Amino acid sequence: MKKIVLLSLLIIVSAPLFSQCNGRYDSEIFTSVSKTTVNYSDVYINSQHEMDIYTPDGDTETNRPLILFMHGGSFTGGSKELIDCVDFCESFAKRGYVTASVNYRLASNPINFMLDQELQYRTVFKSIADIKSAIRYFRKDYNNGNTYNIDDNTIFIGGTSAGGVIAVHLAYVDNISDLPTSPTDVQSIANSLGGLEGDAGNDGYSSKVSGVISFAGGINDVNWIDALDEPLVSIQGDADVIVNYNCGPGQGVATILTLCGTAEMHPQADAVGLINNDLVYPGEGHTWFVTGNSNSKFTQALEFTKDFLYPLLPCNNTTAIININSEKQLVKIVDILGRETNEVNNTTLFYIYNNGEVEKRIILE
């Protein structure tokens, strides 16, 4: 009974104490943003390792959440200047986030890429290596003056199409041993690129993230999504066959790797107790996002994403999921970055149980 009372008090007390966002991150409270272009890798100096960083003009907050957003283009084209990336980054920067539209390495020959699954895996893991380096760039900067005034414990990643594919694989491929060795030895490919952390530099800093945003993205194997992973929000049309809404080869071409979209990722997330939500556009194909804000579906996706991220932010963290009558047993406690920890007051923690349930708690001192 004492435990139940404690949890009940937690819900009542935590709301006013932690609802301190004061309008930030919900509405576009800033009217303009500034863009800074940097080369984020300390190994590769070229346009494929540049990102545009967007910050709200006139903002005095020094502890802001960060979103890195990646463009689409089938891993053979696209750039950080695509209108969907610009509109996404500007919108969230106007809400008070720091955002970055990030370039990454692409396959140089689209025909070879479509025909060669080993090249496809290699290209995807190069792009993951690049984005992990970009994440580490911000944590490196945080430790050296924090130029962008970020909270290095609240970093989200996302993207459209190929960018969404990068985001989900970056977050949900946790161990090289999870990767297949046949018919393609993907473990060897990953190892040849420096392991899961990759070869793009800024070594010595974490590449962990706090959540994943997928606009028309998918994953090669839904079993890579497990209970220790990061929250997932995805938006997709249910007629999408470029990145299949269910499971199917990319672009509908038999020689391209299988991707499983929203219809398969979210049941898996539910099954393992992962925080998740999805928005599905009935009858819609793949390209609803390409014109950015001029398409109402895109602006709806921005609002849906904002609503998903908002409760995850430290300044507005009021969620607790409680099952009083369960006989479940606690397996472990992890923090928002997935690191195993002991119970700590005034910190967002996830309690993982043997029945697959996950409770998100803040225990007030």
NORKANOR-V410571 format. One record per backbone hydrogen bond with DSSP energy under -0.5 kcal/mol. NH is the residue of the N-H (numbers start at 0). CO is the residue of the C=O. Records with the same first field share a line. If there is no record, write none. Layout:
# NORKANOR-V410571
NH = CO / CO
This chain:
# NORKANOR-V410571
4 = 0
5 = 1
6 = 2
7 = 3
8 = 4
9 = 5
10 = 6
11 = 7
12 = 8
13 = 9
14 = 10
15 = 11
16 = 12
17 = 13
18 = 14
19 = 17 / 314
23 = 20
24 = 94
25 = 22
26 = 22
28 = 26 / 93
29 = 93
33 = 54
35 = 52
37 = 50
39 = 37 / 48
40 = 48
41 = 199
42 = 199
45 = 43
48 = 45
49 = 46
50 = 37
51 = 100
52 = 35 / 50
53 = 51 / 98
54 = 33
56 = 31
58 = 55
63 = 148
65 = 153
66 = 97
67 = 155
68 = 99
69 = 157
70 = 101
75 = 72
76 = 72
81 = 78
84 = 81
85 = 81
86 = 82
87 = 83
88 = 84
89 = 85
90 = 86
91 = 87
92 = 88
93 = 89
94 = 90
95 = 92
96 = 91
97 = 64
98 = 53
99 = 66
100 = 51
101 = 68 / 99
102 = 49
106 = 74
109 = 107
112 = 108
113 = 109
114 = 110
115 = 111
116 = 114
119 = 115
120 = 116
121 = 117
122 = 118
123 = 119
124 = 120
125 = 121
126 = 122
127 = 123
128 = 124
129 = 125
130 = 126
131 = 127
132 = 128
133 = 129
134 = 130
135 = 131
136 = 132
137 = 133
138 = 134
139 = 135
140 = 136
141 = 137
142 = 138
143 = 140
144 = 141
145 = 140
148 = 145
150 = 63
151 = 149
153 = 150
155 = 65
156 = 210
157 = 67
158 = 212
159 = 69
160 = 214
162 = 159
164 = 160
165 = 161
166 = 162
167 = 163
168 = 164
169 = 165
170 = 166
171 = 167
172 = 168
173 = 171
177 = 174
178 = 175
185 = 179 / 183
186 = 179
188 = 184
189 = 185
190 = 186
191 = 187
192 = 188 / 189
193 = 190
194 = 189
197 = 194
204 = 201
209 = 154
210 = 154
211 = 230
212 = 156
213 = 232
214 = 158 / 212
215 = 213 / 234
218 = 259
223 = 220
224 = 221
225 = 223
228 = 225
230 = 209
231 = 274
232 = 211
233 = 276
234 = 213
235 = 278
236 = 284
237 = 280
238 = 283
239 = 236
243 = 241
244 = 239
247 = 258
249 = 256
250 = 241
251 = 248
252 = 249
253 = 251
255 = 252
258 = 247
259 = 218
260 = 243 / 245
262 = 244
263 = 244 / 260
264 = 260
265 = 261
267 = 263
268 = 264
269 = 265
270 = 266
271 = 267
272 = 268 / 269
273 = 268
276 = 231
278 = 233
280 = 235
281 = 279
283 = 280
289 = 286
291 = 288
293 = 290
294 = 291
295 = 293
297 = 294
298 = 294
299 = 295
300 = 296
301 = 297
302 = 298
303 = 299
304 = 300
305 = 301
306 = 302
307 = 303
308 = 304
309 = 305
310 = 306
311 = 308
312 = 308 / 309
315 = 312
316 = 313
317 = 315
321 = 319
325 = 322
330 = 351
331 = 351
333 = 349
334 = 338
335 = 347
337 = 334
340 = 332
345 = 362
346 = 343
348 = 360
349 = 333
350 = 358
351 = 331 / 349
352 = 356
353 = 328
355 = 352
358 = 350
360 = 348 / 358
363 = 361
